[in-house]
Structures are given as C-alpha cells and as structure tokens.
Amino acid sequence: MPVMMVKHKVADFKQWKEVFDSMNETRRGYGWTAHEVYQDAGDPNTVTIVNHMKDIQRAKEYGTSDVLRSGMAKAGVVSAPEILFLNDAEFKEY
C-alpha cells in the first residue's frame, strides 16, 4: 500500500494536532486508510506524518487542494513540507 511521508515544523504541536485531527474525514475522502504521527526527539514542534493511502494520485490531489492549504495555515505550519511518496517493499516485526 502506498505511503506519503510529510515532515514540517509547526508553531505549536497541540494546536497543529487539533486541526490535523479535525481533518480526518477529509483525508478519508481522498483515500487515506491510516496515519502515524511522530514528533522529533529534539524538537517536539517538528512533526513527521506517515500517511497510508489507497492511491498516490489522490494523495497528490489532496496535497494541492485549497482545503489542505487552509488547514495548514490554521494549524500553524511554519515551514514548507518535505514530502516523500513510497511503496512498501517489506514490513517485518521482531
């Protein structure tokens, strides 16, 4: 299943997370199936999100949408996002 990883800096993690959570249904509408949120160990306002989705093309559409731009502004995103699109090659538990 495709994955989109996004890393960016936010002004305040709590504020960002509230807005991020409010957009769950929007992401589901673009084909999201799950997500993971990580905070940088040295800076809790640097956030990495691993988004699991059905289709990379729909993820790219979401990435250029006005609803996402508006949400990012409201959430206090203060840096341009670093974005990677990945296809899973292996997952192994230990």
C-alpha positions, -999 to +999 in steps of 0.1 A: +000+000+000+013+035-008+027+058+018+032+095+019+056+109+045+054+145+054+078+164+076+073+201+087+077+225+115+047+238+134+044+267+158+027+247+185+022+209+184-011+209+204-027+235+181-015+216+150-028+183+163-063+196+169-066+209+134-049+178+120-075+156+138-104+177+126-094+168+090-097+130+094-128+127+073-114+149+046-083+127+044-105+096+043-124+111+014-091+113-005-083+076+001-064+077+034-066+044+054-044+053+084-017+076+096+011+078+122+023+110+138+058+114+151+075+143+169+112+149+165+131+138+197+149+171+199+121+194+188+085+184+195+073+211+170+090+192+141+064+167+130+066+137+107+033+121+095+033+087+078+001+086+057-012+053+045-035+055+014-051+037-014-038+058-043-008+081-047-026+102-073-054+110-049-028+119-023-012+144-047-046+159-054-051+164-017-016+179-015-026+207-039-061+213-025-073+245-010-087+226+020-052+214+029-036+248+023-062+264+046-058+237+072-021+241+073-024+278+078-049+273+106-028+247+122+003+269+123+026+251+099+057+273+097+079+255+071+074+241+037+067+204+040+092+178+029+072+151+011+081+115+001+059+091-018+068+055-011+056+020-020+061-007+007+087-033-001+087-051+032+074-049+068+089-073+093+082-075+130+107-086+156 
